[in-house]
Amino acid sequence: MQGKVVVITGATSGIGEIAAGRLAQQGARLLLIARDPRRARATLTRLNSVAPDPGHRFYEADLSRLSEMKRVAGEIARAEPRIDVLINNAGAFFSHRRVSEDGLELTFALNHMAYFVLTCALADRLKAAAPSRVVSTASGAHRSAHLDFDDLQSSRGYDGYKAYGRSKLCNILFTRALARRLAGTGVTANCLHPGFVATRFGDQAGGWMSLAIRAAKLFAISPDKGAETIVYLAASPEVAATTGLYFYKGAPDTPTAEAQDDAAADRLWAESVRIAGVDL
């Protein structure tokens, strides 16, 4: 990773912060996309304490907003001639239905559309760095999920856990579709389930679900353990040519049949293009 440029979302806490630190220690220059400047500056301070580099920096953006996704991707593309690794890791869980300023259900906006828009907008910089990689954090929560293309915004009978599971199913379908569209460019795309990790995730979900998640974390794995597969997919020579797969514990895993449906992946891609107005 010496001299590599890594763009990462969701790196101001949890597995994202651990992964950023490990990649920096291996010689990478980290570009963080974060909503909270205070937390981002604290993360940069920690990065520079373990792997000093004047090139580490953060870009402030609210990834629930399409305009912000496009703006920050444009800023990075103008500043960086090449990007070696893009890690889509930011995500959230909401007990009650919330809607972004674009009219998108917030889980769908943050957990899927941010991945889609950033990747499409930075694709040219990834191609310029080939061989390069896109790594997306999905989840085993996809196993109970089903996509309803007539209600992608969960406007009927919202359930926080179901909305989260659907967004993670979207991550896997997105990865499959992306890998096929990037074939022959030298850019690979893989996703992963980090395991159930004791992080800040879900603390702001609201209602009884926040309490349930906090209680469940007593049995969760550590962020250090949860970050291992992200780092492996971002840096390991063993997976340099591997693309379109779903990983768990550092090895390819088999997602649900629905998560392997390429027709659904293409339909989700087309719908995402319609919503965002961007494509590869």
C-alpha positions in Angstrom: 0.0 0.0 0.0 3.0 2.3 0.0 2.1 5.5 -1.8 -1.5 4.3 -2.6 -4.4 6.7 -2.4 -7.4 5.4 -0.4 -10.8 7.2 -0.3 -12.9 5.9 2.6 -16.3 6.8 4.0 -17.4 6.0 7.6 -13.9 6.2 8.9 -14.4 8.4 12.0 -15.4 5.5 14.2 -15.6 1.7 14.4 -14.3 -0.6 11.7 -13.8 2.2 9.2 -11.4 4.1 11.6 -9.5 0.9 12.4 -9.2 0.0 8.7 -8.0 3.5 7.8 -5.3 3.3 10.5 -4.1 -0.1 9.3 -3.9 1.0 5.7 -2.1 4.2 6.7 0.4 2.1 8.6 1.0 0.1 5.4 1.9 3.3 3.7 -1.3 4.5 2.1 -2.5 8.1 2.0 -6.0 8.4 3.4 -8.8 10.7 2.2 -11.7 10.6 4.6 -15.3 11.7 3.6 -17.1 12.7 6.8 -20.1 14.7 7.9 -18.7 15.8 11.3 -15.6 18.0 11.0 -14.7 17.6 14.7 -14.7 13.8 14.5 -12.9 13.9 11.2 -10.1 16.0 12.7 -9.8 13.7 15.6 -9.4 10.8 13.3 -6.8 12.6 11.3 -4.9 13.3 14.5 -4.9 9.6 15.3 -3.9 8.6 11.8 -0.9 11.0 11.9 0.1 9.6 15.3 0.4 6.1 13.9 1.4 6.9 10.3 2.4 10.5 9.7 1.6 11.8 6.2 0.9 15.4 5.3 -1.3 14.1 2.6 -3.9 12.6 4.9 -7.0 14.8 4.8 -10.8 14.9 5.1 -13.6 16.1 2.9 -16.7 17.3 4.7 -20.0 16.0 3.1 -23.5 14.8 4.1 -23.8 11.6 2.2 -27.6 11.5 2.6 -27.8 14.3 -0.1 -27.3 13.6 -3.8 -25.9 17.1 -4.3 -23.3 16.6 -1.5 -22.3 13.2 -2.9 -21.6 14.7 -6.3 -19.9 17.8 -4.9 -17.5 15.9 -2.7 -16.7 13.4 -5.4 -16.0 16.3 -7.8 -13.6 17.9 -5.3 -11.7 14.7 -4.8 -11.5 14.0 -8.6 -10.2 17.5 -9.2 -7.5 17.1 -6.5 -6.5 13.5 -7.2 -5.3 12.2 -10.6 -5.6 8.7 -9.4 -7.4 6.7 -6.6 -6.1 3.2 -5.8 -8.9 2.1 -3.4 -12.4 3.4 -2.7 -13.9 2.0 0.5 -17.7 2.5 0.7 -18.2 1.9 4.4 -20.5 4.6 5.8 -23.9 3.4 6.9 -26.8 3.9 9.3 -29.9 2.3 10.8 -33.1 4.1 11.7 -35.9 2.8 13.8 -38.4 5.3 12.3 -38.7 6.3 8.6 -36.9 9.4 7.7 -36.6 11.1 4.3 -33.7 13.0 2.8 -34.0 16.4 1.2 -34.1 14.5 -2.1 -37.2 12.5 -1.0 -35.3 9.3 -0.5 -35.7 7.1 2.5 -32.7 7.8 4.6 -31.4 4.2 4.9 -31.5 3.8 1.2 -29.9 7.1 0.6 -27.0 6.6 2.9 -26.4 2.9 2.7 -26.9 2.4 -1.1 -27.1 5.7 -3.1 -23.9 7.1 -1.5 -22.0 4.0 -2.6 -23.4 4.2 -6.1 -22.9 7.9 -6.7 -19.3 8.1 -5.2 -18.2 5.1 -7.2 -19.6 6.3 -10.5 -18.2 9.8 -10.0 -14.7 8.5 -9.1 -14.6 5.7 -11.6 -12.3 7.6 -14.0 -9.8 8.1 -11.2 -10.0 4.5 -10.2 -9.4 3.4 -13.8 -6.4 5.8 -14.0 -4.8 3.9 -11.1 -5.6 0.4 -12.4 -5.1 -2.2 -11.0 -7.4 -0.6 -8.3 -10.2 -1.7 -6.1 -13.7 -0.8 -4.8 -14.6 -2.3 -1.4 -18.1 -2.0 -0.1 -19.3 -2.9 3.4 -22.5 -5.0 3.1 -23.9 -7.2 5.9 -25.3 -10.6 6.7 -28.5 -8.7 7.4 -29.3 -9.1 3.7 -30.2 -12.7 4.3 -33.7 -11.8 5.5 -34.2 -9.1 2.9 -36.2 -8.8 -0.3 -36.4 -5.9 -2.7 -39.7 -4.5 -3.7 -38.9 -2.3 -6.8 -42.3 -0.7 -6.5 -41.4 0.5 -3.0 -37.6 1.0 -2.8 -38.3 4.0 -0.5 -40.1 1.9 2.1 -43.1 4.1 2.1 -45.5 1.2 3.0 -45.2 -0.4 6.5 -41.7 0.9 7.4 -39.6 -1.4 9.5 -36.1 -0.3 10.4 -34.5 -3.7 10.4 -36.1 -4.6 7.1 -35.0 -1.3 5.5 -31.4 -1.9 6.7 -31.4 -5.4 5.4 -32.7 -4.2 2.0 -30.0 -1.6 1.8 -27.4 -4.3 2.5 -28.9 -6.5 -0.2 -28.5 -3.5 -2.5 -24.8 -3.3 -1.6 -24.3 -6.9 -2.9 -26.3 -6.4 -6.0 -24.5 -3.1 -6.7 -21.1 -4.9 -6.3 -22.1 -7.6 -8.8 -23.4 -5.1 -11.3 -20.3 -2.9 -10.9 -17.9 -5.8 -11.3 -19.5 -6.7 -14.7 -19.5 -3.1 -15.9 -15.8 -2.6 -14.9 -14.6 -5.9 -16.5 -11.5 -5.3 -18.5 -10.6 -1.9 -16.9 -8.4 -3.3 -14.1 -10.8 -2.1 -11.4 -12.2 -4.8 -9.2 -15.3 -4.6 -6.9 -16.0 -6.8 -3.9 -18.1 -6.5 -0.8 -18.1 -8.0 2.7 -19.9 -8.8 5.8 -17.7 -7.6 8.7 -19.7 -9.6 11.3 -21.7 -8.1 14.2 -19.3 -5.5 15.6 -19.4 -3.5 18.8 -19.3 0.0 17.4 -21.4 3.2 17.5 -23.6 1.8 14.8 -27.2 1.8 15.7 -26.8 4.0 18.8 -28.8 6.8 17.2 -31.4 4.6 15.6 -34.0 5.8 18.1 -36.6 4.0 20.2 -36.4 0.6 21.7 -34.2 -0.6 18.8 -31.3 1.5 20.1 -31.6 -0.3 23.4 -31.8 -3.7 21.8 -28.7 -3.0 19.7 -26.7 -1.8 22.7 -27.6 -5.0 24.6 -26.7 -7.2 21.7 -23.3 -5.6 21.4 -22.3 -7.3 24.6 -21.9 -10.4 22.4 -20.4 -8.6 19.4 -16.9 -8.9 18.0 -14.4 -6.0 18.4 -13.9 -3.3 15.8 -10.3 -4.6 15.3 -11.7 -8.0 14.3 -14.5 -6.5 12.2 -12.0 -4.4 10.2 -9.9 -7.3 9.1 -11.8 -8.2 5.9 -12.0 -4.6 4.8 -8.2 -4.3 5.0 -7.8 -7.7 3.3 -9.9 -6.7 0.4 -8.2 -3.3 0.1 -4.6 -4.4 0.4 -4.0 -8.2 -0.1 -2.3 -9.3 -3.2 -4.3 -12.5 -3.0 -7.4 -10.8 -4.2 -5.9 -8.5 -6.7 -7.8 -10.1 -9.6 -10.9 -11.2 -7.6 -14.1 -9.3 -8.4 -17.8 -9.4 -7.9 -17.7 -11.5 -4.7 -19.1 -11.3 -1.2 -16.6 -12.0 1.6 -16.9 -13.0 5.3 -14.0 -13.6 7.6 -11.5 -13.1 4.8 -13.0 -15.6 2.4 -15.6 -15.7 -0.3 -19.1 -16.5 1.1 -22.3 -17.3 -0.6 -25.0 -14.7 -0.3 -28.7 -15.4 -0.8 -30.1 -16.4 -4.2 -31.7 -13.0 -4.4 -28.4 -11.3 -3.8 -27.0 -13.3 -6.8 -29.8 -12.2 -9.2 -28.1 -10.3 -12.0 -31.4 -9.2 -13.5 -32.3 -7.6 -10.1 -28.8 -6.1 -10.0 -29.3 -4.5 -13.4 -32.7 -3.2 -12.5 -31.3 -1.7 -9.3 -28.5 -0.1 -11.3 -31.0 1.4 -13.8 -33.2 2.8 -11.0 -30.1 4.2 -9.2 -29.1 6.0 -12.4 -32.6 7.4 -12.8 -32.5 8.7 -9.2 -29.0 10.1 -9.2 -28.6 11.2 -12.8 -25.1 9.6 -12.9 -23.6 6.4 -14.4 -20.2 5.0 -15.2 
